[in-house]
């Protein structure tokens, strides 16, 4: 205090006012930031942090919908589902909806529909009961609500039993083991069938690239025409296929056929057939005297 008074007497400025504002965020931080404020990491809580009283709400009981809340109120007080005291249940239900409406109006709208249904059932129970024209007893106004509650309870218990089953990632993890293989690679043995198939493939590819040598053979149509005439001089009829020597190759057969056509064109030979599908015969043409 004395030092402050002395500073004021001497006219020395306050160190807190004259000190320049420095950034407390380190350039390189080894730790992990627990939050970010306007994009900047925070590594420690601010000294002037203020949390409003209504910023955090703790719900001791959570309900998945109107039926879940109604079933909770009935089971908590050991009411018989088949004989629900509508007055007590409706009053407790409306009390919860009123609290929910103050905090979350959008969520409360789902519960308001069930509240209207409870009030309708309660009002119908207050009215005098009228028998039907057929003499049957009128249906209990709570029957539809009881059916929905029992069905919802069965589904809820079934979901709880399914949730108790072990789940991957929650109750157990899949074991993964990495084994480093340092052994020398072992190549598969070659079977006899594999070797034979490979050799057959090589032969097929070799046949695709083989070379063909084409040679020119001197063949004379006139010479073959003379050969056919000499052959027909000693025979009255000669069958068509007997005039061709297939052992000498295709070129000779083709030239021989051309020679036969040339002789027929010059009317030196005749090609006849006794009847349809019968053998074809060749003979010398008869020249007029």
C-alpha distance (Angstrom), angle and dihedral (degrees) to the residues before:
residue distance angle dihedral
X1 . . .
X2 3.74 . .
X3 3.76 90.8 .
X4 3.80 90.2 52.7
X5 3.81 91.3 50.0
X6 3.76 89.8 48.0
X7 3.80 90.3 51.4
X8 3.78 90.7 52.1
X9 3.78 91.6 48.3
X10 3.77 93.5 50.0
X11 3.82 91.5 44.8
X12 3.86 94.1 -122.0
X13 3.81 111.1 158.8
X14 3.82 119.6 -116.5
X15 3.82 111.8 -91.8
X16 3.82 92.0 -140.3
X17 3.79 91.4 56.6
X18 3.77 96.7 44.9
X19 3.81 98.1 43.5
X20 3.80 111.2 99.2
X21 3.80 118.2 -117.6
X22 3.78 109.2 -99.2
X23 3.82 128.7 -161.8
X24 3.80 109.2 -116.0
X25 3.82 91.9 -162.8
X26 3.80 107.9 104.0
X27 3.79 119.7 -130.2
X28 3.79 93.4 -129.0
X29 3.78 119.7 25.0
X30 3.77 124.0 -172.3
X31 3.80 94.1 -166.7
X32 3.79 128.8 75.7
X33 3.81 120.2 -103.3
X34 3.81 112.8 -121.9
X35 3.83 93.8 -156.9
X36 3.80 144.3 2.6
X37 3.78 126.0 -130.3
X38 3.82 115.8 -164.3
X39 3.77 89.1 -21.3
X40 3.80 95.1 -51.2
X41 3.84 119.6 114.4
X42 3.82 119.3 -117.1
X43 3.78 117.5 -146.9
X44 3.83 97.3 174.8
X45 3.78 135.9 23.6
X46 3.83 116.8 -96.4
X47 3.80 114.9 -109.7
X48 3.82 92.9 -130.9
X49 3.83 95.7 49.6
X50 3.82 111.4 147.4
X51 3.79 123.0 -169.6
X52 3.84 115.6 -167.2
X53 3.82 115.5 -127.3
X54 3.82 93.3 -118.7
X55 3.82 94.8 47.5
X56 3.81 92.6 92.6
X57 3.78 125.5 46.4
X58 3.79 125.3 -175.8
X59 3.80 118.8 -155.9
X60 3.78 112.2 -159.5
X61 3.79 92.8 -172.9
X62 3.79 124.0 35.8
X63 3.79 122.4 -165.6
X64 3.77 127.6 -162.2
X65 3.78 94.5 -149.0
X66 3.80 146.0 -36.1
X67 3.80 93.9 -64.1
X68 3.80 90.7 51.7
X69 3.82 91.5 52.9
X70 3.79 92.8 46.3
X71 3.81 92.4 48.7
X72 3.82 89.8 49.0
X73 3.83 92.2 53.5
X74 3.81 91.6 49.1
X75 3.82 96.7 46.2
X76 3.81 94.3 42.9
X77 3.83 92.0 59.2
X78 3.81 94.2 38.0
X79 3.78 93.6 -117.5
X80 3.79 118.9 168.3
X81 3.78 108.8 -109.3
X82 3.81 90.6 -147.4
X83 3.82 91.1 53.8
X84 3.80 107.5 35.4
X85 3.84 116.9 -177.6
X86 3.79 95.3 -131.7
X87 3.81 96.3 -167.6
X88 3.83 96.0 58.5
X89 3.78 95.7 38.7
X90 3.80 93.6 47.4
X91 3.80 92.4 50.0
X92 3.81 93.0 50.6
X93 3.81 91.8 44.4
X94 3.81 92.7 51.6
X95 3.80 90.2 49.1
X96 3.79 91.1 56.6
X97 3.81 92.1 45.4
X98 3.82 90.4 51.9
X99 3.81 90.8 54.6
X100 3.79 91.0 45.9
X101 3.81 92.1 49.2
X102 3.80 91.6 58.9
X103 3.80 93.4 57.1
X104 3.81 106.4 27.4
X105 3.79 115.9 18.7
X106 3.81 93.6 174.6
X107 3.80 92.5 56.1
X108 3.81 92.0 42.9
X109 3.81 91.2 60.9
X110 3.82 90.1 71.8
X111 3.80 90.8 54.2
X112 3.82 93.5 45.3
X113 3.81 90.3 65.8
X114 3.79 90.7 57.2
X115 3.80 90.1 45.5
X116 3.79 89.8 55.6
X117 3.79 89.4 50.8
X118 3.83 91.6 51.3
X119 3.81 91.6 49.9
X120 3.81 90.4 49.3
X121 3.81 91.6 51.1
X122 3.80 90.5 47.6
X123 3.80 92.4 50.7
X124 3.83 92.0 48.0
X125 3.80 90.0 52.6
X126 3.82 90.5 54.2
X127 3.78 92.5 55.5
X128 3.81 118.9 87.9
X129 3.79 113.9 -93.7
X130 3.80 116.3 -111.8
X131 3.77 121.5 -162.2
X132 3.74 119.3 -129.1
X133 3.81 122.9 -108.6
X134 3.80 90.3 -107.4
X135 3.81 91.4 58.6
X136 3.81 94.3 -113.7
X137 3.76 121.8 136.8
X138 3.84 112.9 -97.9
X139 3.75 117.0 -107.9
X140 3.79 117.8 -98.1
X141 3.85 110.0 -105.9
X142 3.80 88.0 -135.0
X143 3.82 94.1 56.8
X144 3.82 96.4 92.3
X145 3.82 92.1 45.7
X146 3.82 91.5 48.3
X147 3.80 91.1 50.7
X148 3.80 92.0 51.8
X149 3.82 92.2 46.5
X150 3.80 93.9 50.5
X151 3.80 92.1 46.9
X152 3.81 91.5 48.2
X153 3.82 91.2 48.7
X154 3.81 91.5 52.7
X155 3.80 91.1 50.9
X156 3.81 91.4 46.8
X157 3.81 93.2 51.0
X158 3.80 90.5 47.4
X159 3.82 90.2 51.5
X160 3.80 90.5 50.1
X161 3.81 91.1 52.0
X162 3.80 90.2 50.2
X163 3.79 90.2 48.7
X164 3.80 90.3 54.6
X165 3.79 91.3 60.5
X166 3.83 114.8 99.9
X167 3.78 111.6 -92.4
X168 3.76 128.7 -160.1
X169 3.79 110.8 -110.9
X170 3.81 94.1 16.7
X171 3.79 106.6 53.6
X172 3.79 101.7 13.6
X173 3.77 140.0 8.5
X174 3.77 129.8 -137.5
X175 3.80 111.1 -106.4
X176 3.78 115.3 -124.1
X177 3.79 121.8 -172.2
X178 3.79 124.1 -173.4
X179 3.81 113.5 -150.8
X180 3.76 117.2 -168.5
X181 3.77 110.4 -145.1
X182 3.76 110.7 -146.8
X183 3.82 97.7 164.3
X184 3.79 122.0 113.8
X185 3.80 114.1 -93.6
X186 3.77 114.5 -98.8
X187 3.76 115.6 -145.3
X188 3.81 119.5 -148.1
X189 3.78 120.0 -104.8
X190 3.80 118.1 -106.0
X191 3.79 113.1 -121.0
X192 3.78 125.0 -147.3
X193 3.81 92.1 -112.3
X194 3.80 91.3 54.1
X195 3.80 91.1 51.6
X196 3.82 92.1 48.4
X197 3.80 91.4 49.6
X198 3.81 91.1 50.0
X199 3.81 91.5 50.2
X200 3.81 91.0 48.9
X201 3.80 89.8 52.5
X202 3.82 90.6 51.9
X203 3.81 91.0 52.3
X204 3.79 91.7 50.6
X205 3.79 91.7 52.1
X206 3.81 90.9 46.6
X207 3.79 91.5 55.0
X208 3.80 90.5 53.7
X209 3.80 92.9 60.3
X210 3.81 99.6 39.4
X211 3.83 117.7 127.0
X212 3.80 125.4 -122.3
X213 3.78 119.9 -147.8
X214 3.79 114.2 -150.6
X215 3.81 117.1 -160.3
X216 3.78 126.5 -171.3
X217 3.82 117.3 -124.3
X218 3.79 120.3 -161.5
X219 3.82 107.6 -129.1
X220 3.82 124.3 172.6
X221 3.79 122.2 -150.3
X222 3.85 91.0 -160.4
X223 3.77 91.0 54.2
X224 3.79 91.8 53.0
X225 3.81 90.6 46.5
X226 3.82 88.5 57.6
X227 3.80 91.2 47.3
X228 3.82 91.7 53.9
X229 3.82 92.7 48.4
X230 3.82 91.8 50.7
X231 3.77 89.7 49.5
X232 3.82 93.0 51.8
X233 3.86 95.0 47.5
X234 3.78 93.1 73.6
X235 3.82 96.8 44.1
X236 3.75 133.7 54.5
X237 3.85 94.9 -147.0
X238 3.79 129.2 9.7
X239 3.79 122.6 -168.9
X240 3.77 114.7 -114.2
X241 3.84 96.7 -120.2
X242 3.84 92.8 50.3
X243 3.81 91.5 66.3
X244 3.82 92.0 67.5
X245 3.80 125.4 77.2
X246 3.79 102.8 -152.9
X247 3.78 92.7 -178.1
X248 3.81 91.5 74.2
X249 3.80 94.0 62.4
X250 3.76 139.2 -106.1
X251 3.83 97.8 -65.6
X252 3.82 92.2 58.4
X253 3.81 91.3 47.5
X254 3.81 91.4 51.0
X255 3.81 93.2 49.4
X256 3.79 90.3 46.7
X257 3.81 90.6 53.2
X258 3.81 91.0 49.4
X259 3.81 89.3 51.3
X260 3.81 90.2 52.0
X261 3.81 91.5 51.0
X262 3.80 89.9 48.8
X263 3.82 91.3 52.7
X264 3.80 90.5 49.3
X265 3.81 90.3 50.1
X266 3.81 90.0 52.6
X267 3.86 89.5 48.0
X268 3.80 92.2 -120.2
X269 3.78 94.3 124.9
X270 3.79 136.0 28.0
X271 3.81 126.0 -139.7
X272 3.82 110.9 -154.3
X273 3.82 139.3 173.4
X274 3.81 121.5 -163.8
X275 3.81 95.5 -148.9
X276 3.79 140.0 -12.8
X277 3.80 114.7 -61.7
X278 3.84 89.8 8.5
X279 3.84 121.8 129.2
X280 3.80 116.7 -78.5
X281 3.84 116.7 -118.9
X282 3.83 132.2 -163.5
X283 3.79 125.6 -153.5
X284 3.79 140.1 162.5
X285 3.76 115.2 -83.5
X286 3.81 117.4 -110.5
X287 3.77 108.6 -118.1
X288 3.83 118.6 -150.7
X289 3.81 115.1 -106.5
